[in-house]
């Protein structure tokens, strides 16, 4: 995968940070805080882009990877008020960035510089070549490759290890790969989704992510 990105640098809290964003808007993607779960809807292109950014976070421990999607509209009008729409920030735990400083840092980001991330591992992950920890290992207290979640300034922070990002990028790539064909193959049950479930042991705290393919968007 060749992923167009924009690289920003800004100072906050007395140090300089590198922030990576996708170049161009990721329009058909929404992440909603629904209290007990984090619900996401994505078309093929958005799911593939975010899967690539998830892998980029695994190899970029000194960067924050920001996916600005909270301004996107839902693909349909919900029957009842839903939760807050969120941006997404992915970062390695060694960066030790406090989410409370994000609003200030985000305001200081300029135009940035264009670049391209080359992610051959995206194709291997999509083909099912990625391997991870055995599920029982993740429940040991000593197991460190878990995500910590925090919501701040309209943004979900997923803070984890390189291994945690590598092991879960396939969820988005699965949506991109298998979601588009599912409604035609299963017209009576058009719903296609995957999850990063709290029972897997990959989440040290926080809530599971429900990631759903959506083919019909208003724009």
Rosetta blueprint (number, residue, H / E / L):
1 X L
2 X E
3 X E
4 X E
5 X E
6 X E
7 X E
8 X E
9 X E
10 X E
11 X E
12 X E
13 X L
14 X L
15 X E
16 X E
17 X E
18 X E
19 X E
20 X E
21 X E
22 X E
23 X L
24 X L
25 X L
26 X L
27 X L
28 X L
29 X E
30 X E
31 X E
32 X E
33 X E
34 X L
35 X L
36 X L
37 X L
38 X E
39 X E
40 X E
41 X E
42 X E
43 X L
44 X H
45 X H
46 X H
47 X H
48 X H
49 X H
50 X H
51 X H
52 X H
53 X H
54 X H
55 X H
56 X H
57 X H
58 X H
59 X L
60 X L
61 X L
62 X L
63 X E
64 X E
65 X E
66 X E
67 X E
68 X L
69 X L
70 X L
71 X L
72 X L
73 X L
74 X L
75 X L
76 X L
77 X L
78 X L
79 X L
80 X L
81 X L
82 X L
83 X L
84 X E
85 X E
86 X L
87 X E
88 X E
89 X E
90 X E
91 X E
92 X E
93 X H
94 X H
95 X H
96 X L
97 X L
98 X L
99 X H
100 X H
101 X H
102 X H
103 X H
104 X H
105 X H
106 X H
107 X H
108 X L
109 X L
110 X L
111 X L
112 X L
113 X E
114 X E
115 X E
116 X E
117 X E
118 X E
119 X L
120 X L
121 X H
122 X H
123 X H
124 X H
125 X H
126 X H
127 X L
128 X L
129 X L
130 X L
131 X L
132 X L
133 X L
134 X L
135 X L
136 X L
137 X H
138 X H
139 X H
140 X L
141 X L
142 X L
143 X L
144 X L
145 X L
146 X L
147 X E
148 X E
149 X E
150 X E
151 X E
152 X E
153 X L
154 X L
155 X E
156 X E
157 X E
158 X E
159 X E
160 X E
161 X L
162 X H
163 X H
164 X H
165 X H
166 X H
167 X H
168 X H
169 X H
170 X H
171 X H
172 X H
173 X H
174 X H
175 X H
176 X H
177 X H
178 X H
179 X H
180 X H
181 X H
182 X H
183 X H
184 X H
185 X H
186 X L
187 X L
188 X L
189 X L
190 X L
191 X L
192 X L
193 X E
194 X E
195 X E
196 X E
197 X L
198 X H
199 X H
200 X H
201 X L
202 X L
203 X E
204 X L
205 X L
206 X L
207 X L
208 X L
209 X E
210 X E
211 X E
212 X E
213 X E
214 X L
215 X L
216 X L
217 X L
218 X L
219 X L
